[in-house]
Amino acid sequence: MQQDKKLDNTQKKQSIKHFIETIVFIFVVVSLVRVFLVQAFNIPSGSMKPTLLVGDFILVNKLVYGNWDVGIPFTNITFYHHNNRLAKIDRGDVIVFKYPEDPSIDFIKRVIALPGDIVEVKNDIVYLNGKPLKREPAGFYEEENEKVKKYIETTYRSDGKPYSYTIMEIEDGIGPDFGPIQVPPNSYFVMGDNRDNSKDSRFWGFVPDDYVIGQAFVIYFSIDLKKPSIRFDRLGKVIY
């Protein structure tokens, strides 16, 4: 009987040890993935409609931009910051970054202008280096009682190739004007795709390079919180 009890105790200790080791292993793996590869974020506001909706859950590629904060996972506590970019941030990229006025908050916007670009927003039209970005009507975005004009806006990447994405505006001409001003070194000018409902660089200035967390690249889950119901048509949708 005593031997059986000792055996039971030994097995329990081994089980507890194995459980702890498993938890530690999972914690380490998740931490490494979160620090160096991808991180999950959810969309809390409509500033990036129609590209991203409230209730979208997205993955952000941290490896491509190389801004790594090593610290305690799922907190804002960091011990080390590393910047070793594998690719350049380009016009049209959708990026997640630390809000310049409060770095504890993460924001998501679209890159409109790069360091050295001269950017101006006048009567809702974006001018880049003196030339207006091309805009074409693209119907309407409709959600319950909301019906808003959509446009296809086209910018140019660093290699000169055109890059198009969808934006929307509640009413023509009500957005704030900005500039012209040259984007400072190591900084970016960003805007939300929902142009009349986005607090972005027009209001609080530029995003420092060190504040960039990564590039949003896919929607892995989406839920309409008003119904509530899962938006199956958005699962796996690539962000561009």
Summary of the structure (lengths in Angstrom):
residues: 240
radius of gyration: 22.5
end to end distance: 67.5
largest distance: 88.7
contacts: 682
relative contact order: 0.19
helix: 20%
strand: 46%
